[in-house]
Amino acid sequence: MASFDFPADLLALEATAWQAQQQGALTAKQAADVHEAIGAFAKQAELPRLDVEMGLKRAVRHPEPGAAEG
């Protein structure tokens, strides 16, 4: 899978939503905000939305060892 250079605000948005999901506290607004931000990034970068979403989830949920945190 391709690696993306995600902006810090998108990484933070996904990280916050992921933490809330793990705690059983994810709201519909949080999920919608992440969904919208992923779509906007994908459109701006001219990339398939699904690839962007999968890459973002991987970056937040399974960071590479030694990767700097945003």
C-alpha positions as CSV (number, residue, x, y, z in Angstrom):
1,M,0.0,0.0,0.0
2,A,1.2,3.5,-0.8
3,S,2.5,5.8,1.9
4,F,0.9,9.2,2.3
5,D,2.2,12.5,3.7
6,F,-0.8,13.3,5.9
7,P,-1.2,16.7,7.4
8,A,-0.8,16.9,11.1
9,D,-4.5,18.1,11.6
10,L,-5.8,15.0,9.7
11,L,-3.6,12.7,11.7
12,A,-4.8,14.3,15.0
13,L,-8.4,14.1,13.9
14,E,-8.2,10.4,13.2
15,A,-6.2,9.8,16.4
16,T,-8.8,11.5,18.5
17,A,-11.6,9.5,16.8
18,W,-9.7,6.2,17.2
19,Q,-9.1,6.9,21.0
20,A,-12.8,7.7,21.4
21,Q,-13.8,4.6,19.5
22,Q,-11.6,2.4,21.7
23,Q,-13.3,4.0,24.8
24,G,-16.8,3.4,23.3
25,A,-17.3,7.2,23.2
26,L,-17.1,7.9,19.4
27,T,-19.8,10.4,18.4
28,A,-21.5,10.6,15.0
29,K,-20.1,14.1,14.7
30,Q,-16.5,12.9,15.2
31,A,-17.0,10.1,12.7
32,A,-18.5,12.5,10.2
33,D,-15.7,15.0,10.7
34,V,-13.1,12.4,10.0
35,H,-15.0,11.1,7.0
36,E,-15.3,14.6,5.5
37,A,-11.6,15.4,6.1
38,I,-10.5,12.2,4.5
39,G,-12.7,13.0,1.5
40,A,-11.3,16.5,1.2
41,F,-7.7,15.3,1.4
42,A,-8.3,12.6,-1.2
43,K,-9.9,15.0,-3.6
44,Q,-7.2,17.7,-3.1
45,A,-4.5,15.0,-3.6
46,E,-6.4,13.4,-6.5
47,L,-6.2,10.0,-4.7
48,P,-8.8,7.3,-4.3
49,R,-10.7,8.0,-1.0
50,L,-10.5,4.4,0.1
51,D,-6.7,4.3,-0.3
52,V,-6.4,7.5,1.8
53,E,-8.7,6.2,4.5
54,M,-6.9,2.9,4.8
55,G,-3.5,4.6,4.8
56,L,-4.6,7.1,7.5
57,K,-6.0,4.3,9.7
58,R,-2.7,2.4,9.3
59,A,-0.6,5.4,10.1
60,V,-2.6,6.1,13.3
61,R,-3.4,2.6,14.5
62,H,-0.2,0.8,13.4
63,P,2.6,3.3,13.2
64,E,5.9,2.2,11.9
65,P,8.5,1.6,14.6
66,G,10.6,4.7,15.1
67,A,8.0,6.9,13.3
68,A,7.8,10.4,14.8
69,E,4.4,11.3,16.2
70,G,2.7,14.4,14.8
